[in-house]
Amino acid sequence: MRVLIRYGDDTAHCDVQESASVPSKIRIHVYPDGSVEIEAPPGKSADEIQRAVQKRARWVFSHLKAATAARALSLPREYVSGEAHFYLGRRYKLIVSSAPTAQSSVKLARGRLEVAVYSRDPAVVRRRLKQWYLDRAESYLAGRLSHWAAILPFLKAEPPLKLTSMSTQWGSCSPQGAIHLNPALVKAPRHCIDYVIVHEACHLVEHNHSRRFYDLLNRHMPGWRAAKTELDGLAEMLLVE
């Protein structure tokens, strides 16, 4: 069954699934791909479902709008003015301007990420911005690792840090005891960065995801699950180039 929902000039078709796990109320799910699914308890008529869903039309379309915006941010970057880029969890508007090679710069100012380069060619802007992110990652991530190395009692010394570009991972731990972090992690919120660092530090003691590993992680970062969930939700936007 499908129902049509309207809000102003907008319309959306919703798939309806009958579910015995829904005791009385109708549930509405808006997914990241823009699809809408309705879970209805057995015995609900099409008219009852339609009325219930229409009452939540504003909620549905606000979530559809958010899903559309998130998908747009996960598209490959074009490196032109007006585009959204991230640093430490904040979104910045990219502003590209021309400048002599000797005066090339990247600055954060009032919600803007200002890149001045000798050519506005997207490839040139991308290289300059990638180097800026790498420089920031080296400084910030090293500082956070030093912070946690001084706090975590199971670390006898600060482990070596290596920045390694990865397409699907935020970090890893080598058998030699080095922590590898994705430079793109510097785009994430600070508490999410700390979660990745502590997670990998715990792997220096427990090399797999055993119960002892999670006991260690829970002990030193009780709120890691919320940070992981948030970071997982941001991954598609932050890892895209």
N, C-alpha and C positions, 0 to 999 in steps of 0.2 A: 504494500500500500504506500502511496505517496500523498502528501498534502501540500498545498500551496500556501505560503505565508506572505503577507504584504505589510510593508511599512513605508508610507508615503508613496513615492514612485518606484520603490525597490520591491522586488519579488524574489522568492527563493523556494525551490522544491525540496521537500524534506522526506527522507525515507523513514518509514515507520516499522519498527520491529516489536513484535509482541514478546514480552518477557515476563516469565513467572517470578523473577527476582524483584520485580517492581510491584510492591504490595498494593499501592493505591494511587500514588501521584505519578504523573507523566514526567519523564526526564528528557531533557534536551541536551544534545552534545554537539558542539561546533568544533570541528577538527581543523588542524593547521592547513590542510589542503583546501579548505573552504567548503567542505561537505557538511551537511547537517543531518543528524540522525536522531530519531525520537524513539524512546523506549516507552511502551505503553503496557499496562497490566492487561491480562486476558479479559475479554468481554467489553472493552471500551469501543464504542461506535466511532465511525469516521467523523461524525459531527462533533462528538465530545472531544476527540483529539484535536480537531481543527480549532475549536473554540479555546481549548487550553493553550495551544501553541500560539494562537493569535494574540492572546493576552500578554505573551512574553516576546512579542515581535521586536520591541525596542532593544531588549537584551540580546536577542539573536543577531540583529543587524549590527549592533555595536561590536560583538565578538567577530562577526564576519569581516568587518572593517579592519579590526586589529590583525586578523589572520592574513588579510590581503597585504597590509603594510609590512608584516613580518616576512612574507614571501618576497616582497620587493627588495627588502634589505639583504636577502640571502642570494640575490642574483649576482653574477660576476660584476665586480667593480669596473666602472668606466673611467675613474680618476679625472672627473670634470667638476667644476664648481657646482655646488648645490647638493652634492652627494653626501650621504651620512657615513661617518667613520667613528670608531670607538677608541676610547683610551680610559683605562681603569674604571670601566663600567659606565662611563658617561658617553653620550652621543654628541658628536661634533659635526658641524656643517663644514664641508671642505670648500675652501676658497683658494683658487689657483691664480697666481699673478706672475708677471714676468720680472726677471732680475738678472743682472750679469752673473756669470758663473761664480765669480768670487764672492758674490753676495747671496748665494743660494741659502735658503733658510726654511725651517718649519717651526711654527709657533702656535701655541694654544692661547686664544684670547676671546673671552666672553662668548663661550659656546661655539667658537669657530676654530677650525684647524687650517691655519693659513700656510700655504706652500708657495714659496717664491722660487722659480726655476728659470733657466735660460730659455726653455722652450715649453710651451703648454702641451706638447705631445703627450698623450696619456702614458706612453711607455716611459718617458722621462719623469713624469710626476710619480708614477708607480715606483720606480727605482729609488727616487729621493725619499719617498714616504716609507718604503720598506726599510731603508737604512736608518731612518729616524726611529721607527718602531724597534729595530734591532738594538740601537743605542740605548733607548729607554728601557728595553727589556733587560739588557746587561746590567744596568744600574739598579733598577727597581727590584728585579727578581733576586739579584745577588744580595741586596739589602734585606729582603724578607727571609732568604735562606739563612743569613747570618743571625737574624733575630730569632728564628726558631731553633737554630743549632745551639744557641745559648740557653734556651728554655727546656728543650726536650732532654730529659735525663738519660735516655738510652743512647744518645749520641756522644761519643767520646771526643770527637773533633768535628769541625765543620766539613761536610762532604764536598768534593769537587762539583762544580756546577758546569754543565755543558748545555748550550742552547742548540736545539736541534729542531729544524722545521719538520712538522708531521702533519699529515692531511686529516687524520682522524683521532689523534691522541693529544692530550695536554702535557703528559709527562711519562717518564719511565725511569727505571732504576737499573743500572748495569751491574753485572756480576762483580765488577771491580770496585763497586761502591760509589760510583758517580751518579748524581741525579741529573737527568736530562729533562729540560723544560722546553716547551714549544714557545718561541718568541711571541706568538700570537696571544699567549696567555696574558700579556700586559694590557690587552684590550678588555679583559674581564674585570668585574668588581673585585675590590681588594680582598674581601672575605673568601671569594672563590679561589683567588690565587693562593691564599694561605691554606685552603683545603687541599689543593693539589700538592703543595710543598710538604705538608704534614703526611699526606697519603704516601708519597714517594719515600719520605724519611722512614716511615713505619716499615716499608719494604726492605730497608737496610737490615732490619732485625728479622722480620717474617717475610720470606720471599714469595709467598703465594697468598691468596685470599682465604686463609684459614680462619678458624674461629679466634685463634690467638692474635692474628692480624687485626681483626675487627675489634677485639677487646682493647688492643693497644690504641687504635684509632679513636674509639669511643672515649677512652680515658683522657686523651690529650686534646681531642676536639669533639666535644659532645654534639655540637650542631652541624656535623659534617654532612648529614643527609640532606638538609635544606640547601646547603651550599652546592652539593652535587646536583640536586634537582634543578637549581637555578642555572648552573653552568651547562648542564645538558640541554636546557631549553634555549640557551644563547649560542650553542656551538655552531649551528648552521649559519648564523649571522657573522660570528667572529672569525671563523676559520676560512670563510670565502675570501678570495683575492680578486 
